[in-house]
Amino acid sequence: MGKPNVLARIVEGQDVHRAFGAPGDWGYHTAIGQGLYALLREKRSDG
């Protein structure tokens, strides 16, 4: 299975962070994975 079709998910109306999926889908070592992980941590700290 390949990477999620992010653009299709965004066009369907999903939030950008949901459209990209989990950080591990991209690899925590990649820029996208690190960005998604940071976004998740930020959202959790906001409550």
N, C-alpha and C positions, 0 to 999 in steps of 0.2 A: 504494500500500500504506500502510495506517495504522500507528499506533503498535502495538507488540506488546501482546498481551493479557496483561499482567503478572499479574493476579489468577489467571487460569487456569493460568499456569505455576507460580505459588506453590502453588496447590491441588494441582497434579500432583506436587508434592514437590521442585521445583527450589529451590536456594538463592536467597535474595532477590536477591543481586547478579547471579546468572545470569539470573533471571527478568526483570530489567529490561533486559538486553541491554547493548550497547555504549554508552558515553557519547555517541558521535556519532549514535546512533539518536534521541536526544532533543535534540541540539544542545549543544555545549560551552558555550554562553552561558546555558543554562537551569540552574536549581537542581538538577534531577535529573541532568543531564549532568555538572555540576561535582562533585556528590556521588559519582557512579559513577567518575569519573576519579580523584578523591581515594582512593577505596576501592582501585582498581587499583594506584595508586602505593604505597599502604600495603602491600598484599599482596606486591608485588614486593620491597619493602624488607625484608619479613619473611623472605624466602627461599623 
